[in-house]
Amino acid sequence: MEKTEYIYLTPMPIRIWHWLNAFGFVTLAVTGLNIRFPDYINIFGDYKTAIRLHNTAGFVVSASYLLWFSYYLFVARTLAKLYIPTLEDIRSGILRQAWFYFFNYFMGRPNPHQTTPENKFNPLQKTVYLVIMIFLLPLVILSGFLLMYVTPLRDIIHYVGGIKTLVSAHFLIACSFCSFLFVHIYLATLGHTPFAHFKPMWHGWEELEKQGDHDKKEDQH
Ligand code: HEM
């Protein structure tokens, strides 16, 4: 019988960050809806409770972001290597990976990306995660912080275009996060088993696909 092989993919600080972040985000989304549309959505009884919960979840997401950033930048020192796509990734890798998700996956063909701890994201993941983690997440945190302290920070708010611009930017980035989340969770189920990518986010280890498993899948198509 073939032995199952495992690779250690997700270190503990990243797992802690990820689930704090995910829990924080879902709380932010639900409370955010309550704050934005109080006449239609009133889950928390009163408006003030929704705001208090939203602010607390904002702090959790910000603090866990610092954990993610410090770990990758100063401890593992793999931020650039893991998250910045190469020229080859941009020229052809992204398209190849998208074609796999849209078509080849359903034909039982192998994933063009072989996961290793040094290169754990495929070109599409690298690009999307880079935009999310280095651009959108800091922006939503920063705009949220400004909105929490409107009076003391009014000069900065005026400088970035005023309160209306800030509220719209915060809301639009939050919406893009919600669309990311649906796609993120769906794509995460497209491993060689539906939970193959979820397990390393829980205990760190990813089970490698055996050649036999893949041949069996091809035979089924
Ligand atoms: C309930 C919500 C969520 C679930 C179920 C979930 C699930 C997963 C899974 C299964 C993985 C590992 C496979 C992969 O890399 O695609 C992963 C990784 C990742 N997720 Fe999520 N996720 C959630 C929320 C989020 C949110 C809100 C963000 C960002 C704002 C996020 C950003 C990431 C990043 C950057 C990674 C790669 C982490 C690393 O190994 O460095 N996730 N997620």
Boltz pocket constraint, residues with backbone or C-beta under 6 A from the ligand:
constraints:
  - pocket:
      binder: B
      contacts: [[A, 9], [A, 10], [A, 14], [A, 18], [A, 21], [A, 22], [A, 23], [A, 25], [A, 26], [A, 125], [A, 129], [A, 132], [A, 133], [A, 137], [A, 181], [A, 184], [A, 185], [A, 187], [A, 188], [A, 197], [A, 198], [A, 201]]
      max_distance: 6.0
